[in-house]
Amino acid sequence: MKIIEAITSAGPKVTVKEIPPAAVAGMNVAGITLPELVQLVTLLWLVILIVDKVWSLVQRWKKGQVEDGPV
């Protein structure tokens, strides 16, 4: 009886510990490795920053405030 109690009480702890490796393995099955995911997220973040900078420069240029100094 003690063996069954030990197995059932350790179940959630073991499951939580196995989630990160299972997620990485799942990404590998989907064709995306962890380094590729990091590169994609970094690229997306850089594109967002560049678009935001260009947008703010265009808005300042339309208002005639480009000569006021750095953004």
N, C-alpha and C positions, 0 to 999 in steps of 0.2 A: 504494500500500500504506500509506503514511503517513496518508493521509486516512481510511482505514478504521480504523486504530488510534486516531486522534484521536477519531473518532466513538464508537467502542466504549468508550474510556476516559472520555469525558465523559458517557456515558449515565447512570450513577448520580447524578452531581453535579447534572445537570439535573433529574432526577426528584425528588430531595430538595428542590430549590429550588421546584418546582412544587406540592408537597403543600399548603401553607397556602392558596394561592388556589383550589386545586381543592376543598379542604374547605369554604371559604366558598361557592363556587359550588354545591357539592352541597347545602349547607343551604338556599340560596336555591331550589333545585329542589324540595326537600322542603317548602318553604313556611315555613321558619323563617329569619329573617335573624339576623345576628350580634348586633345590639342587642336583638332579642327574646329570644335565648338568654341573654344577660347578665341581662336583666330577670327571666326565669324562674328562673335559678339564684339570683339575689339574693332573690327572693320565697320560694323554697324554703328558703334559709338563714335568713331572718327567721322563717318559720313554725317551723322547728326550734328556734330560740332561744326563741321565745315559748312553745312547748309545753314545753320544758325548764324554763323559769322558772316557769310555772304548776304543773308537776308538782312541782317542789321546794317551792313555797309550800304546795301541798296536803299534801305529806308532812309539812312542819313544822307545819302547822295541826293535822293529825291527832295529832301527838305533843305538841301544846300548847307549841311553842317559838316561836310567832309574836312574842311580846313581847321576845325576846332581841336585837332589832336588825335591821339590814339583812342581806340574804342574801349 
